[in-house]
Structure formats: C-alpha cells, structure tokens
Amino acid sequence: MDYDVTTWLNLGLRWLHVIAGVAWIGASFYFVWLDNNLRPPVPEKEGVKGELWAVHGGGFYHSQKYLTAPAHMPDHLHWFKWEAYTTWLSGFALLIVLYYVGAPVYLIDASKHAFSQAGAIATGLAFIFGGLAVYEGLCRSPLGDRPRLFGMVWFLVLTGAAYALTHLFSDRGAFIHVGAIIGTCMVGNVFLVIIPNQRRIVADMLAGRPVDPRLGAMGKQRSVHNTHMTLPVIFIMISNHYPAVTGHHLAWLLLALISAGGVSIRYFFILRHHGIIKPGYIFAGVMLVFFVSVIASHKPKAAQAMSDVPFPVAQAIVQKHCVTCHSAVPTHKGFTAPPNGAAFDTPAGMARYAGKIRERAVDSTSMPLGNETHITDEERAQLGAWIEAGAKTP
Ligand code: HEC
C-alpha cells in the first residue's frame, strides 16, 4: 500500500479548519449583528441594556443584553471560544504540514531568497508572532483608543509585512503568512483578552466585587477589530485559487487594495445593522476589487514581441521545468500524482492546459512552484508565444 500521510492529513486538517472557521465567523457575524440590533426594552427592565426578538427555524427567540451581568449567574452559561481555538489550531497544524514540512516546495522560492528550510520556518514564525506582538502593543498604546487611526496604522503594518513577505517567500507562502498574522491576532483577541476579561467579570460578580467596566470595553474593542479583519482574512485563505493576484509582481499592493475593499464592505453592513444605509461603502469596496482586476489584467507584452516559437521548443521548456511534477507519474519526490490532475507530459496535455499554463507560468510567475527549476523570463516568453500562436501540436 502506498499511503501518503501528508495528503490525508492535509485533507482532514483543511476540512476541519474550514468547518471551524465557518462556525467561528458565523457566530461572530451573528453577535455583531445582534449587538448592533439591540433596542432598549419596552417597558424598561432593570439591568437590561437592550433586547432583540427574532424568528428562525420555526421558533421565536428573545435575546437580552445586560449592562454588565445578570444579578444571578445562570447555571448553564455558554462560552463562545472553541470555534476560534479550533480554527487556529487546525490552521496552524495545516501550516506546519503543508508549508513547513513542505517548505522546499511550497514556501521557499530561491529566485526571491535562498532560505534553508529551518531559516524559512524561523522567518515565517517570526512574522506571525512578531505580528501578534506589534498588534498587542498598538492596541494597548494610546492609539488603541482612536479606532480610525488605529485601523490605518495596523493596515499599514500589515501591508508592510505583505511587501516583505512577497519578496521573501513563494507567492502562496507569502499570502498564507499574511493570513496567519491576521488570524493569529484575531484568535489572540479571543484567547488573550475577550475570554480572560469575561472570566474576571464573572469572578468579580460571584465574589460580590464591583465589575471594572474597562474589562468589557476592552473586549468590545477587540471584537470590533475582529469583525473588520474578517473579510480580508477570508480572501487570503482562498487566494491560492487566484494566481492572477498572488503571482502578480505587485501582489502585496493588490492584496492591500482587496483588503481595503473587504473592510469597506464589512463596514457597510455594520452601519446597516444600526439602520444607517451608506451604499458608498459597498460601492467603494466593489470598485477597489474591480480596480485590482483591471491592474491584474494588464499583461506584459513580451509574448507578442517574440517571433514564432515551434512546438518542440515549447515542449522542451515544459519537459525541463514542469513535468517532474506535472506528469502522469511524477518523478518529483514531493508528488505521487500530477498536481490538480494537470499533466503536461504529452502534447495533448500541453494543448489542453495551454490557457492555464499561460495563466500560471507566463502572465504570472506562480509556476514552476517556488521556481525550483530556475525558469528564465525568456523561456516564459517563449511559452507565451507558442500559446499565443494557438498552442499548435504536431
Ligand atoms: C515542484 C512541482 C511543480 C512544478 C515543477 C510545476 N508545478 Fe505547476 N503545480 C504544482 C502544484 C502543487 C500545483 C497545485 C497547487 C496550485 O494550484 O498552486 C500546480 C498547479 C499548476 C496549474 C494549475 C492546474 C489546475 O488545473 O488548477 C498549472 C496550469 C501549472 N501548475 C502549470 C505549471 C507549469 C507550466 C509548470 C512549468 C513551467 C509547472 N506548473 C511546474 C506543482 C508544480
């Protein structure tokens, strides 16, 4: 039996990560919505700040939010935290299995920086936990009390990290690390602030001590940050499917624009919960993403300048740079089957995938993976010219 542990571990962890992420973000969206939709109870109720009636799945629900806490601690109190923790733990495990164990293939791009495996891993971890330290420092500084300014500074810090990472790691390795910084800060908010503060509030209540309102305010600040970071982090997690973005030479800028668009769209919905409709935020968000699509579609002209490139030349390039992985039986030790089923070891395979080959190896530099084989710009242009002329095979 030829059991490929990495593949199945990858499948299990990714599945878990997506499910936990859906549960976490779903609960988080729900609570932001709930909080923003609370209305003062009529008639007034002692200690109750707001309430909401809702109907769902054949029943009526009545939620109430207390000013600090109810007079009596309920026997059964649900803490929302394992959705967040499971998302982070499964995501981190996936990062290790895919990008750290598989660093030579997925993380290191020797044409950007010739890391050793240990060096690449240490750098990745330094970005993730360094990012968390910077974020915590900013939140606790006076900047933490000025939400808009804080947002701008944190956005610039992340964009700086994206710039550095896209110049150090493979395209997808860079993006996943930006996502890991944001995701770690978001889970850190739950683990380091929201839950501990909530515990202190409960303990003070039970002991009959006055509850410090700053504890709740700090939790609220972090939960507001989390909701703004949601759309960007989700984009990053699926960005692997969009090499036109990740493989662009200005990928860090495209990521910044898309993220700004995501924050703007999220902000529209937050305002709408309060009954404030400002379509400008949706419009701005969509325009930013559209703007990115225009930038990313601006193709280099190299392919057109090249004269006819005959099939054997294109085939030789693909043989040299692609088929170790992309063949029915790969010889690359990291692969037991052609990635995504894409095999170019036959002329028919090359013709069938011509469009995608252009997307991944000509218009962007996302292939060969990590440029292990050191393909040259000239070879990319030659491939492009062969495809441009109709990807003819004998
Ligand atoms: C070291 C192994 C490796 C080499 C070498 C390599 N690739 Fe890939 N390729 C992958 C992996 C892994 C994937 C799947 C992950 C992804 O989409 O990024 C992939 C995906 C692709 C896809 C997307 C297929 C689809 O249908 O989604 C294309 C197209 C592609 N590669 C083209 C190329 C070309 C062209 C070359 C040579 C210039 C090349 N690759 C070299 C590993 C490799």
Residues whose N, C-alpha, C, O or C-beta is under 5 A from the ligand:
A	BS01	HEC	H321 C322 C325 P339 N340 A342 K356 I357 R360 A361 M367 P368 L369
